[in-house]
């Protein structure tokens, strides 16, 4: 009972809220605390110096990583050190191999949101000394491989209306190089494949970009790593005065896959210590 001013009369009981109202937030607790499923990334060339660094970085950023490599045991070894990662033996030059591995990834991890094409091979020779089989090996790995993986994984990204592709090209893809005509041709093709796919699939919500490493401290630089004088001469010619590291390439891949790279479509990023400046 209340008095004239609306105050509670002495001895009157205080109304209590209905019990079911107190319990309403509890019913929603499980939905609030359930963790989101990690985005899935596919990385080709995962057992290589650059590829393995990319796998580690993306895993650290929360991706579930599918590690693709021709060397299945080494792909599995890379994956074994990472949470929610799987290793797969894949020949990116072969459509059936790519298709089979893609099916396993979808079953094991889910539909990939990110594809990183890092598989690559390199050799040095004049075109007149280049066997047709070696030309095919370089072009099939460096250019046909990304074509096959993009063809395989793009439909899932289109259906989801989101996704990203990062192609690892090279500074050799934007300028000629001595004794490496096949490699330059393959990487130049990859640069323009990237730009064309960006035009085609940007409207689908998919960002397609590539980065062009310069000389990176991996086995692909063995042609100069063992020659101290040649390496010192080369280093003196670039602003950074040194080779790059695989982790520095992985950092740029992580940026392109992040929200920070949301306005980048068809970008060709030079990650070369200023060598092409």
N, C-alpha and C positions, 0 to 999 in steps of 0.2 A: 504494500500500500504506500502511496506517495502523498506528501503534503501538498499545500497549495503551490509552492514554488517548484514542484517536481522532484523534491528530494525524497530519498527512501525513508520510510517511517522506521522507527526503532523496532527491532525484533523481526522485521520482515525478511523473508528468505530472498536470496539473490538468484535470479534465473541463470541456468547453466546452458551452454550450447549443446545442440544435439550430438550424441556420441558419434554418429556416422560422419558428421562434418569434420571431426578431429582426425578421422582415419583416411580421409580422401587423399592427402599427399602420399601416404604410405603405398597406396595402390600403384602410383606412378614411379616408385623408386627404381624398380628393375630396368625400366625403359631409360631412365636417366643415366644409370651407371653402366649399362652394357657398352663395351668398347666397340668403336667403329672398326670395320675390317680394313686392313692395310691395302693401299693401292699396290698393284702388281706391275713390276718392271721386267722386261726381257732385255738382257744384255748379250750380244753376240761377241765372240772373241774373248770370252770371260776369263780364260786362263792366261791371257797375255798380260803384259805389264800395265798397259792402259786399261784394258777390260777389267782386270781384277781390282784395280783401284776404283773404277766406277762402281763395281758391285759393292765394295766395302762402303763407299760413300753413300750410295742410295739406300743400302740397308741401315746405315746409321741415321738416315733421314726418315726412316719408318717404312720404306718399301719392302714388300715381299719380292725377292729377286729370283728370277729364273735365269740361271747361268748357262748360256749356250756356248759350246766349243766343240771343235772336231775331236779334241782330246778329252774323252768322256771322264776318265779318271781324274784329270786335272780340274775339270769343271766341277766335279763332285767335291774335290778337295777344297776349292774356293768356297763352295756353298756350305761345306761342313762347319766353317768358322763363323757363319752368319745366321742369325735367327730368321726363321720363316723363309729360308732360301732352299732352292733345289738345283742340282746340277744335271744337265742333259747333254748327251752326245749328239751333236747336230752337224751335218755338212750343209752349210748355207748355200752351197752351189747347186744343191739337189732339191727340187721342189717337193718330192715325196718325203725326204728327211725333214724339211722345214714343216710340212703339214702335219706329220706324225708327232713331232715335238710340240707343236702348237696345241694339238689336242690334249696332250698330257699336261701341259701347263694349265689349260682351262680346267681340267679335272682336278689337278693338284692345288692350284693357287687361285684360280679365277680368271676373269677376262683381263688381259693386260691393259693398263692405262698409258704406260710408257714403253717405247721401244728405243733402244740405243744400239745402233749398228757400229760396233767397234772392231769387228773381224777385218783383218787386212793382211796382205802379204806384199813383199817388196823384193826386187832384185835389180842389179845394175848390169847393163850391157848396151851396146849399140844395137839399133833396130836390125841391122844386117846380120848380127850374131844371135838374134833372138829366135829361139825355136817357137814354132806355132803352139806347142803344148805349154810353154811357159807364158806366152801371151794369154792363152786361154785360162791358165791358172790365176793370173793376176786379175784379168777382167772379170772372170767368173766369181772370184772371192770378193773383190773390192766394189764391184758394180752390180753384177747379177745377184749376188747375195742380198744386198739391201732391197733390190727390186722384189725378190721372192719374199722376204720377211715383211716388207711393207704391204705387199699384196695379201699376205696371209692375215696380218693383224689389223689392218685398217678397217675392215667391215665391222669388227666388234667395237672399235672406237666410234665409228660413224653411228652405229646403233645406240651407243651410250651418249652420243652428242658431246663427247669430250675425250681428250687424250693428247699425247705429245710424242713426237718422234725427233730424236737427235741423231744425226749422222756424223760420224767421225771421218772427215775428209782429210785434207792436208794442204799446206802451202803449195805443194806441188800441183794442186788442183786449180790454182789461180795464176800460175806462171810456169814456164817451161823449166826443165832441169836437165843437166848434163847426164847422159847415159841412163836415163830413166823414162824413156818415151812411153812404155806401157803403163808404168805406175802413174805418170802424169795424166795420161788419157783416162785411166780408171777413176782417178780422184776428181778430175775435171768433170767427168760425167756425173759423179756423185753430187757435186755442187749444184749442177743444173737439175738433176733429179730432185734434189731438196727444194729448190725454188719452184719447180713445176708442181710438186705435191702440195706446197704451201698455198699456191693459187687455187688448186683444185679442192683442197680439204679445209682451208681456213673457215669457209662458211659452214662447215660441218661441226665446228667447235674444236678442231684439231690443229695444234701448232706444230709445224715442221721446220726445223732449223738445223744448221750444221756448224761445226767448228773445225778450224783448220790448224792443227798443231804444227809447230815448227819441229826442230830437232829435240826429241824427248829422250830421256835417259832410260831406254829399254833395249832389248836385244835387237830391235830394228835399226838401232844406231851403231851396231857393232862395226860397220864399215869405217867408222871414224873414232869410236871410243878407245880403241887400242893404239891409236896413233897420237901421242901426247902433243907433238908439234902441230899436226894438222888440226887437232881439237882446239888448241890454244889460238891458232890463226883464225879459225872459224869464230870462236867466242869473241875475239877482238872486233869482229865485223858486225856484231849485233848489239843493240843498246843494253840488253840485259846482261851481256858478257858471260853467259852460261847457257847450258842446256836447261830445258824445262823438266819437270818431274811428272810422273803419272798422276800424282795427287792433285797437281795444278790443273790438269785436264779434267779430272773428276769434279773439281770444284766448279768448273764452267758448265759441265753437264748438269750438275745439281741446280745451278742457277737457271739454266734453260728449262728445267723441269719444274721450277718453283713458280709461285704466284708472281715473283719479281720479274719473271720473263713473260708476263701475260700479253704484252703488246708486241712481242717478237714473232714474226711470221716470215719465213724465207730468209732469215738472217744468216750471214756467213761471217763468223767471228774468227779473227786471226788471233791465235793463242801461240805466239811464236817469239816472244821476247823482243818484239820490234823488228824482226828480220825482214818483213815486207813493208816496213814504214817508208 
